[in-house]
Amino acid sequence: MAAVRLAGTSWSAYSTRTASASLLPRSGRSCASTACARYARGRGRRPLSRTRRPRPPISRTTCSTRTGSGTSPEVPGSRLCGDITYLKTGEGWLYLATAIDLCTGMVIGWNMDQHMRSSLCTGALAMARDHGYLHPAGAIFHSDRGTQYTSSEFQAWCAGNGVTQSMGKVGVCWDNAVAENFFSHLKTEYYHHHSFASRLAARTGVM
């Protein structure tokens, strides 16, 4: 297990899969993720427990799916995806909405607030627009069927800014896997390793 020890203190910030795929190859060694996990358990390491969070309401609004988040377009700014996640602080929940470019993989827009109304999501897309990340000919934005994305406010914003909505099937979380994967990395490799007394502290840390 000498290869695993080369990761040093990085165990506190990386999962076993990330360590075996990223950290160890840099040192010229390789190690299967399962072997990394066994070594970590032997040293008393345990997976971080996830904070329970409230479930968002799901809309049954009918909307045809234009594109899934698994597609990888060749033109930046033409196909996007996004979602909302919850960040616990000493003052209560802080909500984070994102807009991710499926071509570049960049988070091109985000918005954080203490509420999860539709303006949380339009704010993320507005950041992407204001920084010139939306394609001039229009963009497709993929999301789940949360009430924020099916609201008249969000639909009106999209219609007024050349954004065509795309939605996954009800209850199919992996249909928006790119957005979910980003949140998973954010929390596993950073957020769960810190505690935040206030929403401002969490906002500053995440940004």
C-alpha positions as CSV (number, residue, x, y, z in Angstrom):
1,M,0.0,0.0,0.0
2,A,3.0,2.3,-0.4
3,A,1.2,3.9,-3.4
4,V,-1.7,5.0,-1.2
5,R,0.5,6.7,1.3
6,L,1.8,9.0,-1.4
7,A,-1.5,10.8,-1.3
8,G,-0.5,12.1,2.2
9,T,-2.9,14.5,3.7
10,S,-5.0,14.6,0.6
11,W,-7.3,11.9,2.1
12,S,-9.1,14.6,4.0
13,A,-10.3,16.3,0.8
14,Y,-10.6,13.5,-1.8
15,S,-12.7,10.4,-2.1
16,T,-11.0,7.1,-2.7
17,R,-12.1,7.1,-6.3
18,T,-10.6,10.6,-6.9
19,A,-7.4,9.7,-5.1
20,S,-6.9,6.5,-7.2
21,A,-7.8,8.3,-10.5
22,S,-6.1,11.6,-10.0
23,L,-3.7,12.0,-7.0
24,L,-1.8,8.7,-7.3
25,P,-1.1,8.8,-11.1
26,R,0.7,12.1,-10.6
27,S,3.2,10.3,-8.4
28,G,3.8,7.6,-11.0
29,R,1.9,5.0,-9.0
30,S,-1.5,3.4,-9.6
31,C,-3.9,1.8,-7.2
32,A,-7.5,0.5,-7.6
33,S,-10.2,2.6,-5.9
34,T,-11.3,-0.5,-4.0
35,A,-7.8,-1.0,-2.6
36,C,-7.7,2.7,-1.6
37,A,-11.0,2.2,0.2
38,R,-9.7,-0.8,2.1
39,Y,-6.6,1.1,3.2
40,A,-8.7,4.1,4.3
41,R,-11.0,1.9,6.4
42,G,-8.0,0.3,8.0
43,R,-6.7,3.7,9.1
44,G,-10.1,4.6,10.7
45,R,-11.4,6.7,7.8
46,R,-15.2,6.7,7.3
47,P,-17.4,8.3,4.7
48,L,-18.8,11.6,5.7
49,S,-22.5,11.5,6.7
50,R,-24.7,13.6,4.5
51,T,-27.0,16.2,6.1
52,R,-30.7,15.6,5.7
53,R,-32.3,18.3,3.6
54,P,-35.9,19.1,2.7
55,R,-37.3,17.7,-0.5
56,P,-38.2,20.2,-3.1
57,P,-41.7,20.1,-4.6
58,I,-42.0,18.4,-8.0
59,S,-44.2,19.7,-10.8
60,R,-46.2,17.4,-13.1
61,T,-46.3,20.1,-15.8
62,T,-46.0,18.6,-19.2
63,C,-42.9,19.7,-21.2
64,S,-41.3,17.9,-24.1
65,T,-37.6,17.0,-23.5
66,R,-35.4,18.7,-26.2
67,T,-32.1,17.3,-25.0
68,G,-30.6,15.4,-22.0
69,S,-27.8,16.7,-19.9
70,G,-25.7,13.7,-21.1
71,T,-25.2,15.2,-24.5
72,S,-21.9,17.0,-25.3
73,P,-22.5,19.7,-28.0
74,E,-19.5,21.2,-29.9
75,V,-20.6,24.8,-29.6
76,P,-20.1,26.5,-26.2
77,G,-23.1,28.2,-24.8
78,S,-25.6,26.3,-26.9
79,R,-26.7,23.6,-24.4
80,L,-26.8,24.1,-20.7
81,C,-28.0,22.3,-17.6
82,G,-28.7,23.3,-14.0
83,D,-30.1,22.4,-10.7
84,I,-30.5,23.5,-7.1
85,T,-28.7,22.2,-4.0
86,Y,-28.9,22.9,-0.3
87,L,-26.1,24.1,2.0
88,K,-26.5,23.9,5.7
89,T,-25.2,26.8,7.8
90,G,-25.5,28.0,11.4
91,E,-28.2,30.5,10.3
92,G,-30.2,28.0,8.3
93,W,-30.2,26.7,4.7
94,L,-28.4,28.4,1.9
95,Y,-29.6,27.5,-1.6
96,L,-27.3,27.3,-4.6
97,A,-28.6,27.3,-8.2
98,T,-26.2,26.6,-11.2
99,A,-26.0,26.9,-14.9
100,I,-23.4,24.6,-16.5
101,D,-22.2,24.6,-20.1
102,L,-22.4,21.1,-21.5
103,C,-19.7,21.8,-24.1
104,T,-17.0,23.2,-21.8
105,G,-18.1,21.7,-18.5
106,M,-17.8,25.2,-16.9
107,V,-20.2,26.5,-14.3
108,I,-21.0,29.7,-16.2
109,G,-23.6,31.0,-13.8
110,W,-24.7,30.6,-10.2
111,N,-26.9,32.2,-7.6
112,M,-27.1,31.7,-3.9
113,D,-29.9,32.9,-1.5
114,Q,-31.8,31.9,1.6
115,H,-34.9,31.1,-0.5
116,M,-35.5,28.8,-3.4
117,R,-38.0,30.7,-5.4
118,S,-37.8,31.0,-9.2
119,S,-35.6,34.1,-9.0
120,L,-32.8,31.9,-7.6
121,C,-32.7,30.0,-10.9
122,T,-33.2,33.0,-13.2
123,G,-30.3,34.7,-11.3
124,A,-27.9,31.8,-12.3
125,L,-28.9,32.1,-16.0
126,A,-28.7,35.9,-15.8
127,M,-25.1,35.7,-14.7
128,A,-24.3,33.4,-17.6
129,R,-26.0,35.9,-20.0
130,D,-24.4,39.0,-18.5
131,H,-20.9,37.4,-18.8
132,G,-21.5,36.5,-22.5
133,Y,-21.7,32.8,-22.0
134,L,-25.0,32.2,-23.8
135,H,-24.9,31.6,-27.5
136,P,-26.2,34.5,-29.6
137,A,-28.4,32.2,-31.6
138,G,-30.0,30.8,-28.5
139,A,-29.4,28.1,-26.0
140,I,-31.2,25.0,-24.6
141,F,-31.4,24.7,-20.8
142,H,-32.0,21.3,-19.3
143,S,-33.3,20.9,-15.7
144,D,-35.5,18.7,-13.6
145,R,-39.2,19.4,-13.1
146,G,-38.9,21.4,-9.9
147,T,-41.5,24.0,-9.5
148,Q,-38.9,26.8,-9.9
149,Y,-38.2,25.6,-13.4
150,T,-41.8,25.1,-14.4
151,S,-43.0,28.4,-13.0
152,S,-44.4,31.1,-15.2
153,E,-41.7,33.5,-14.0
154,F,-38.9,31.2,-15.1
155,Q,-40.5,30.3,-18.4
156,A,-41.0,34.0,-19.2
157,W,-37.4,34.7,-18.5
158,C,-36.3,32.0,-20.8
159,A,-38.6,33.1,-23.6
160,G,-37.3,36.7,-23.3
161,N,-33.7,35.6,-23.4
162,G,-33.6,33.1,-26.2
163,V,-33.4,30.1,-23.9
164,T,-35.4,26.9,-24.8
165,Q,-36.3,24.8,-21.8
166,S,-35.7,21.0,-21.7
167,M,-36.9,18.8,-18.8
168,G,-36.3,15.3,-17.8
169,K,-38.8,12.7,-16.8
170,V,-40.5,12.9,-13.4
171,G,-38.5,11.1,-10.7
172,V,-35.5,10.3,-12.9
173,C,-32.6,12.0,-11.1
174,W,-29.8,10.7,-13.5
175,D,-31.4,12.5,-16.4
176,N,-29.6,15.6,-15.1
177,A,-26.5,13.8,-14.2
178,V,-24.0,16.5,-15.1
179,A,-25.5,19.0,-12.6
180,E,-25.9,16.3,-9.9
181,N,-22.3,15.2,-10.4
182,F,-21.0,18.8,-9.9
183,F,-22.9,19.1,-6.6
184,S,-21.5,15.7,-5.5
185,H,-17.9,16.8,-6.1
186,L,-18.5,20.2,-4.4
187,K,-19.9,18.6,-1.2
188,T,-17.6,15.6,-1.1
189,E,-14.3,17.4,-1.8
190,Y,-15.0,20.7,0.0
191,Y,-18.3,21.5,1.7
192,H,-18.5,18.5,4.1
193,H,-15.0,19.2,5.3
194,H,-16.0,22.6,6.7
195,S,-18.6,24.1,9.0
196,F,-20.1,27.5,8.3
197,A,-21.6,29.7,11.1
198,S,-23.4,32.0,8.7
199,R,-24.8,32.1,5.1
200,L,-22.2,34.7,4.2
201,A,-19.4,32.4,5.3
202,A,-20.8,29.5,3.2
203,R,-21.3,31.8,0.2
204,T,-17.8,33.1,0.4
205,G,-16.3,29.6,0.8
206,V,-18.2,28.1,-2.1
207,M,-17.5,30.9,-4.4
